[in-house]
Amino acid sequence: MTNTPKFSSFGMPIFYRATHYGLGFVAAFYSPIVPVFVGYQLFQLSINRRFFVLSMELRKPNTLMHTGVKLSEFIIGVAIANQFNKFLLK
């Protein structure tokens, strides 16, 4: 296990949550990120593992709820980018 501080719900450090939001934001402008992110999350779910880049480790388990949270964060990032884009185009 890692000793990375957990500053967020669902036991995920803020770094990972920010990454999901950030990738979603960028995906609003560069759509090839969408299938890569979704595919990667579904792959992690299918093998019941989660990869943590900060500690360079694979952990068990991975749940549908956890995957849903990550996908929701991504979608929120896309929505924020879309609203940001609408505001700039006014």
Number of C-alpha atoms within 10 A of each C-alpha: 7 9 6 11 11 12 12 12 9 10 10 16 15 14 14 16 18 14 15 22 23 18 20 27 22 16 20 19 13 11 11 10 15 18 11 11 18 14 12 12 20 16 13 18 17 12 11 15 17 19 14 13 9 11 11 9 12 14 12 11 12 17 15 12 10 17 17 13 15 21 19 15 22 26 20 17 23 23 16 17 20 15 12 12 13 10 9 8 7 5
